């Protein structure tokens, strides 16, 4: 694909601005994420984890105390709010909200592009972003993940930064970071823009605007718990020791999928690299997003959603200077990407998701609505699907064993547990003895027999009652109270 430098088109058609542009983006967002509106099951463990957190919150629980995760608070509470407003724990409604965030992101991206290169570039940038948002495998492109809700806040931060609004840009960067920590890398381009405008004074204003909302959140959720679970307690999660081969393989695969789905934008970005000085803020945005994707060296596909906005803008900047043939070629390639990935979204089965329908039915058969359950394994969908509350604050065994996605089994064991987790675990089991315990660890590195304390507790108080889809169900003995 070759481009020819021409004056960026400034003409306006009725589909390049206003409500018509929003309608175009809405229709494309619905098409690229149509599988999420048709498929009702949880599409990856993160969705089930967030849904269970929301159920606990709506029952009066508190994040970082009654249910924990190494994530900031905005997305769990958004899930809880959507469940509360709709009166339903079905995932369809949070996915509808997710589509709204895709549209909001596209409109903000289009506004940035339109200010630089004209209306046609704004339309192209929004379309490139929406194509990228759907150009991942099923469990990454269709669920309502953290990155989905982080992205419009990042785009808002850059929108205000592009308009020399330092304080709003810092506030939105903070809000994005309160959706997912990796959004903090957006401070790289924002810092450059602030420095360019006001030097040290601009950096100070940006820093204060960024720090204050995060500080307020820490005070609201309890400084110690918030800082530990969101920032200081993530060291083990970020450590890739012993898993470099796994990380490299996943990184290569996920990067290939992202670039293959966005090959038209990729060529345009490469061609436009020679003009990097003109768009240095966008290149810094892309570099910051790459740092966010690589943080922790896990390279899950949905991490790549953070790359979408700067990638789309850089591609649109080149396309704005190209001739008609390039526009047609980019359109054809983007359309093919949408067709391929939407088709995969309808036909593929989530690779990371263990079947849960029969297990949820077995839980429902053996417990009442007020009973608590506990899952030993990486299986949060059991809580959400059965509508039973967790007996402990730990929705997966990863916090207690060190096991987590994107890592090898070498660093699994008591010594790799989150500091203090076992003390909290003992206290939770004593306060809320589960009616049913599910062992989802058969054949894994975190099998129960590797953790003698929990194995002794299980066999002293529970007896096996069923084996369903490879999961052992243990019911509490009557003699155990």
MIVO-505747 format. One line per 4 residues: their letters; for each residue x, y, z of C-alpha. Coordinates in pm, whole numbers, plus 50000, padded with zeros to 5 digits. Example, Ala and Ser with C-alpha at 12.3 -4.5 7.8 and 13.67 -1.06 7.14 Angstrom:
BEGIN
as	51230,49550,50780 | 51367,49894,50714
//
This chain:
BEGIN
xxxx	50000,50000,50000 | 50161,50327,49884 | 50066,50674,49995 | 50113,51010,49830
xxxx	50153,51324,50036 | 49866,51555,49959 | 49690,51827,50152 | 49471,51660,50419
xxxx	49109,51666,50299 | 48902,51924,50482 | 48569,51867,50313 | 48271,51776,50523
xxxx	47992,51538,50434 | 47688,51474,50644 | 47834,51143,50767 | 48155,51296,50902
xxxx	48023,51497,51195 | 47740,51537,51441 | 47481,51275,51520 | 47531,51099,51187
xxxx	47894,51026,51274 | 47783,50894,51613 | 47531,50671,51436 | 47799,50533,51202
xxxx	48019,50450,51499 | 47728,50297,51690 | 47637,50070,51400 | 47996,49958,51354
xxxx	48043,49904,51728 | 47732,49685,51736 | 47852,49485,51435 | 48205,49429,51568
xxxx	48071,49326,51908 | 47750,49156,51801 | 47864,48817,51939 | 47874,48971,52289
xxxx	47505,49060,52257 | 47403,48716,52131 | 47616,48488,52348 | 47487,48496,52706
xxxx	47761,48297,52878 | 48063,48444,53053 | 48327,48474,52783 | 48636,48482,53002
xxxx	48720,48447,53373 | 48757,48823,53420 | 48391,48878,53332 | 48283,48612,53582
xxxx	48520,48756,53843 | 48381,49108,53798 | 48022,48982,53801 | 48082,48798,54129
xxxx	48247,49105,54281 | 47942,49306,54179 | 47710,49055,54346 | 47908,49079,54670
xxxx	47908,49460,54655 | 47533,49473,54594 | 47483,49245,54896 | 47657,49503,55114
xxxx	48013,49382,55076 | 48317,49603,55040 | 48592,49581,54781 | 48938,49494,54921
xxxx	48778,49357,55237 | 48492,49118,55153 | 48617,49047,54802 | 48963,49125,54666
xxxx	49144,49170,54338 | 49462,49335,54217 | 49260,49595,54032 | 49127,49947,54099
xxxx	48761,49999,54196 | 48584,50164,53903 | 48498,49857,53694 | 48368,49632,53977
xxxx	48145,49915,54098 | 48030,49986,53743 | 47925,49622,53711 | 47745,49649,54047
xxxx	47565,49967,53937 | 47449,49811,53610 | 47324,49500,53795 | 47143,49722,54044
xxxx	46980,49948,53787 | 46868,49667,53558 | 46768,49433,53841 | 46954,49155,53662
xxxx	47293,48988,53693 | 47288,48892,53326 | 47600,49005,53143 | 47408,49141,52844
xxxx	47350,49479,53007 | 47711,49546,53102 | 47804,49451,52747 | 47553,49706,52617
xxxx	47729,49964,52835 | 48060,49841,52692 | 47937,49912,52340 | 47852,50263,52455
xxxx	48212,50306,52574 | 48341,50190,52235 | 48131,50458,52068 | 48247,50723,52317
xxxx	48610,50628,52255 | 48561,50642,51877 | 48402,50988,51899 | 48687,51123,52115
xxxx	48946,50973,51880 | 48761,51124,51583 | 48760,51464,51751 | 49137,51451,51798
xxxx	49191,51346,51436 | 48944,51600,51295 | 49122,51886,51471 | 49452,51784,51309
xxxx	49363,51658,50963 | 48996,51727,50890 | 48663,51549,50900 | 48754,51257,50676
xxxx	49046,51169,50902 | 48814,51182,51203 | 48582,50930,51041 | 48875,50706,50947
xxxx	49030,50719,51295 | 48707,50616,51464 | 48659,50329,51219 | 49018,50208,51258
xxxx	48969,50202,51636 | 48642,50007,51620 | 48797,49755,51382 | 49085,49711,51627
xxxx	48848,49670,51921 | 48687,49370,51752 | 49004,49226,51597 | 49093,48984,51874
xxxx	48993,48632,51963 | 48654,48578,52126 | 48761,48592,52492 | 48950,48917,52434
xxxx	48730,49117,52195 | 48380,49045,52321 | 48378,49047,52705 | 48331,49363,52911
xxxx	48689,49371,53036 | 48876,49632,53239 | 49040,49774,52926 | 48704,49842,52763
xxxx	48609,50090,53036 | 48960,50227,53077 | 48990,50330,52711 | 48733,50614,52686
xxxx	48883,50772,52998 | 49228,50757,52838 | 49087,50908,52519 | 48920,51184,52722
xxxx	49253,51260,52890 | 49424,51291,52552 | 49133,51493,52409 | 49176,51755,52681
xxxx	49554,51738,52660 | 49531,51807,52287 | 49328,52118,52369 | 49575,52248,52628
xxxx	49343,52161,52918 | 49603,52035,53163 | 49391,51978,53472 | 49101,51791,53307
xxxx	49352,51575,53121 | 49520,51480,53449 | 49187,51404,53616 | 49076,51175,53333
xxxx	49415,51001,53334 | 49362,50935,53704 | 49010,50801,53644 | 49147,50575,53372
xxxx	49409,50448,53617 | 49129,50379,53865 | 48980,50154,53596 | 49310,49975,53532
xxxx	49659,50063,53649 | 49825,50046,53307 | 49636,50360,53204 | 49897,50552,53404
xxxx	50132,50517,53106 | 49916,50782,52935 | 50096,51029,53157 | 50392,50999,52917
xxxx	50230,51192,52628 | 50037,51414,52869 | 50359,51510,53046 | 50519,51595,52712
xxxx	50226,51820,52615 | 50225,51989,52956 | 50601,52045,52943 | 50578,52185,52592
xxxx	50315,52436,52703 | 50422,52542,53051 | 50742,52358,53138 | 50770,52279,53511
xxxx	50447,52456,53600 | 50257,52241,53354 | 50406,51921,53494 | 50315,52024,53849
xxxx	49956,52104,53751 | 49924,51776,53564 | 50075,51579,53852 | 49840,51730,54109
xxxx	49537,51669,53888 | 49645,51307,53849 | 49733,51233,54210 | 49435,51392,54386
xxxx	49159,51161,54249 | 49369,50854,54325 | 49434,50982,54676 | 49062,51041,54730
xxxx	48987,50686,54615 | 49250,50551,54855 | 49089,50737,55145 | 48740,50616,55051
xxxx	48842,50250,55028 | 49088,50252,55314 | 49441,50369,55244 | 49620,50049,55345
xxxx	49391,49803,55165 | 49364,50018,54853 | 49735,50082,54816 | 49820,49716,54881
xxxx	49575,49561,54635 | 49607,49826,54363 | 49977,49915,54378 | 50219,49781,54638
xxxx	50091,49423,54651 | 50126,49355,54279 | 50498,49280,54277 | 50454,48903,54258
xxxx	50195,48942,53985 | 50436,49147,53774 | 50731,48911,53828 | 50778,48688,53523
xxxx	51067,48484,53667 | 51057,48127,53542 | 50797,48210,53278 | 50993,48389,53009
xxxx	50926,48120,52750 | 50552,48129,52820 | 50555,48509,52806 | 50746,48515,52477
xxxx	50512,48267,52309 | 50200,48447,52427 | 50345,48784,52332 | 50429,48671,51980
xxxx	50087,48512,51930 | 49886,48806,52066 | 50094,49061,51875 | 50050,48865,51552
xxxx	49672,48855,51599 | 49652,49229,51669 | 49870,49326,51373 | 49702,49077,51141
xxxx	49359,49214,51230 | 49481,49569,51170 | 49710,49520,50873 | 49574,49825,50688
xxxx	49638,50050,50986 | 49978,49888,51040 | 50099,49978,50689 | 49974,50334,50731
xxxx	50145,50369,51069 | 50474,50244,50924 | 50452,50480,50628 | 50370,50770,50857
xxxx	50668,50706,51084 | 50882,50940,50877 | 50668,51229,51002 | 50704,51135,51367
xxxx	50810,51485,51472 | 50474,51626,51360 | 50282,51384,51580 | 50526,51319,51860
xxxx	50247,51324,52122 | 50068,51041,51939 | 50388,50839,51913 | 50449,50890,52285
xxxx	50090,50774,52341 | 50164,50461,52139 | 50489,50401,52330 | 50305,50442,52661
xxxx	50037,50197,52544 | 50306,49947,52446 | 50452,49975,52794 | 50104,49913,52936
xxxx	50055,49605,52719 | 50395,49464,52817 | 50368,49537,53190 | 50394,49206,53373
xxxx	50482,49022,53048 | 50149,48838,53032 | 50036,48964,52691 | 49671,48864,52714
xxxx	49490,48969,52399 | 49258,49215,52569 | 49563,49411,52691 | 49608,49515,52327
xxxx	49288,49719,52339 | 49504,49993,52492 | 49696,50016,52165 | 49384,50082,51960
xxxx	49344,50461,51997 | 49698,50583,51918 | 49735,50318,51649 | 49411,50436,51484
xxxx	49510,50801,51503 | 49854,50749,51352 | 49700,50545,51071 | 49437,50813,51006
xxxx	49704,51083,50990 | 49873,50900,50704 | 49545,50816,50533 | 49443,51183,50539
xxxx	49736,51256,50304 | 49677,50956,50076 | 49497,50924,49745 | 49166,50752,49681
xxxx	49319,50411,49602 | 49473,50393,49947 | 49141,50481,50109 | 48969,50204,49916
xxxx	49240,49951,50003 | 49226,50041,50371 | 48848,50010,50367 | 48853,49667,50202
xxxx	49113,49528,50443 | 48926,49668,50745 | 48597,49518,50624 | 48761,49177,50579
xxxx	48899,49197,50934 | 48552,49269,51073 | 48400,48978,50880 | 48664,48731,50995
xxxx	48661,48823,51363 | 48284,48857,51396 | 48250,48513,51240 | 48502,48374,51488
xxxx	48312,48546,51767 | 48002,48347,51684 | 48170,48012,51620 | 48462,47984,51863
xxxx	48454,47850,52218 | 48636,48051,52487 | 48971,47875,52532 | 49022,47994,52887
xxxx	48678,47903,53017 | 48595,47570,53182 | 48233,47457,53116 | 48015,47558,53408
xxxx	47646,47495,53334 | 47629,47145,53485 | 47845,47250,53778 | 47616,47544,53853
xxxx	47317,47311,53841 | 47487,47074,54086 | 47560,47363,54322 | 47200,47479,54301
xxxx	47080,47126,54380 | 47292,47096,54695 | 47272,47448,54839 | 47014,47711,54922
xxxx	47018,48079,54818 | 47167,48183,55152 | 47444,47923,55156 | 47802,48017,55081
xxxx	48039,47815,54865 | 48412,47809,54800 | 48602,47722,54484 | 48960,47597,54503
xxxx	49085,47680,54156 | 49063,47938,53880 | 48686,47915,53836 | 48503,48237,53942
xxxx	48217,48163,53702 | 48089,47903,53950 | 47988,48180,54193 | 47818,48397,53933
xxxx	47644,48117,53745 | 47507,47953,54062 | 47416,48288,54225 | 47586,48175,54547
xxxx	47808,48404,54749 | 48174,48321,54813 | 48268,48203,55161 | 48601,48387,55145
xxxx	48730,48708,54994 | 48941,48508,54748 | 48752,48421,54430 | 49041,48219,54289
xxxx	49313,48007,54446 | 49575,48218,54272 | 49601,48456,54567 | 49674,48159,54795
xxxx	49905,47963,54567 | 50076,48204,54330 | 49915,48041,54028 | 49792,48283,53763
xxxx	49735,48314,53392 | 50030,48372,53164 | 50274,48202,53399 | 50438,47859,53415
xxxx	50384,47624,53709 | 50735,47675,53847 | 50640,47947,54092 | 50336,47790,54255
xxxx	50331,47714,54625 | 50270,47860,54969 | 50578,48081,54939 | 50425,48255,54636
xxxx	50093,48340,54800 | 49992,48703,54847 | 50143,48816,55180 | 49891,48771,55459
xxxx	49643,48587,55236 | 49642,48265,55439 | 49566,48451,55762 | 49268,48616,55594
xxxx	49168,48283,55441 | 49158,48110,55780 | 48954,48394,55926 | 48704,48385,55638
xxxx	48655,48008,55662 | 48595,48038,56036 | 48346,48322,55990 | 48161,48171,55691
xxxx	48214,47792,55667 | 48113,47706,55309 | 47825,47467,55256 | 47997,47332,54945
xxxx	48357,47331,54827 | 48450,47278,54463 | 48792,47136,54379 | 48884,47251,54029
xxxx	49253,47173,54073 | 49278,46814,53952 | 49596,46773,53751 | 49716,47128,53814
xxxx	50021,47271,53989 | 49797,47402,54268 | 49622,47070,54348 | 49495,47050,54704
xxxx	49745,46783,54809 | 50023,47043,54766 | 49867,47256,55041 | 49845,47035,55352
xxxx	49669,47287,55575 | 49373,47326,55344 | 49374,46954,55261 | 49346,46873,55633
xxxx	49062,47124,55677 | 48876,46982,55378 | 48897,46617,55482 | 48814,46693,55845
xxxx	48495,46881,55765 | 48375,46775,55420 | 48296,46466,55218 | 48292,46424,54838
xxxx	47940,46403,54696 | 47979,46439,54319 | 48218,46465,54025 | 48084,46700,53759
xxxx	48281,46799,53447 | 48607,46712,53620 | 48522,46912,53933 | 48488,46740,54272
xxxx	48210,46873,54494 | 48258,46840,54870 | 47963,46891,55105 | 48002,46994,55468
xxxx	47942,46710,55711 | 47650,46749,55948 | 47883,46679,56241 | 48089,46986,56144
x	47798,47219,56220
//
